[in-house]
Amino acid sequence: MSRRTPASLRQSLPGWLWVAPTLLFLVLFVYGPALANIRYSLFSFSAMSQEMDFVGLSNYARLFADPLFLRGLANNIAYALISVIFQVAFALTLAAVLESKVFPRFAANSFRTMLFLPSILPVVVVGLIWQLLLAPSLGLVDQALWELGLGDWSRAWLGDPDTAIFTVIMVSQWQWTGYIMALFMVAIRAIPRDLYQAMELEGASGPRIFFHLTVPAARETILIVTIITILGSLKVFDIVWVMTSGGPNHSSEVLGTLMYRAAFRDDMIGYSSTIATVIFFIALTIGVVQIKLQKDH
């Protein structure tokens, strides 16, 4: 095994000095709090008290036996799956269509702007707007359904346990699909035009070009966007809290709302830290899988 000489260590020192502030930032604001949170999850305590009772893994046993945790985890999984369909598959298709010159340049730019615009709106504003649009009877969505002769579809979208979480999920797709589409458009523009022209000269159709050229060439972007989308779905909180607060009857609970409620309503800081720790390890696992996939390709 080769040893590093003092000269090589001196040569690498400037590099370490450049990355030291970032490493310090990560230790102080990411890894340190994460380790502290894992420690807190082993205790039972209140924010209003200095006493911390060590309970070991009791918080975890309680969490995994809690039906609300299982429901919240299932909702997060549904959130992630639907988000991957819309924010990865559908967004990539939209980007490919808008970059394929199917539409005139003005129309393509207009579509691009309209699809991207929701992503710059604050989440609270989006939630409140869609609450008004989805209001039973008076909301624009219900009125449109009645005008189209689809009155049987009318319902309290956010007040029905069967539709609440899926309604929130679709609102989230409306907001973020255009943003991810813009990222894919950048990736597609980085693909040499000569490759597209060569396939067109060979008589390849649009779908064939998409699956045999665009998708493989944008593979790295697809992997990164997929992981970002899944992690975002795992820690989602704001849009759910604004639109339903986890209701009705806990039907739209996600891990983020459970954690928030345990900490700030029920004052169970140790239990809330347990939920945060579970989210952390799920996210860590997904990150490791993503790194493994990137290395394999």
Secondary structure, 3 states (H helix, E strand, C coil): CCCCCHHHHHHHHHHHHHHHHHHHHHHHHHHHHHHHHHHHCCEEECCCCCCEEECCCHHHHHHHCCHHHHHHHHHHHHHHHHHHHHHHHHHHHHHHHHHCCCCCHHHHHHHHHHHHHHHHCCHHHHHHHHHHHCCCCCCHHHHHHHHCCCHHHCCCCCCCCCCHHHHHHHHHHHHHHHHHHHHHHHHHHCCCHHHHHHHHHCCCCHHHHHHHHHHHHCHHHHHHHHHHHHHHHHCCCHHHHHHCCCCCCCCCCCHHHHHHHHHHCCCCHHHHHHHHHHHHHHHHHHHHHHHHHHHHC
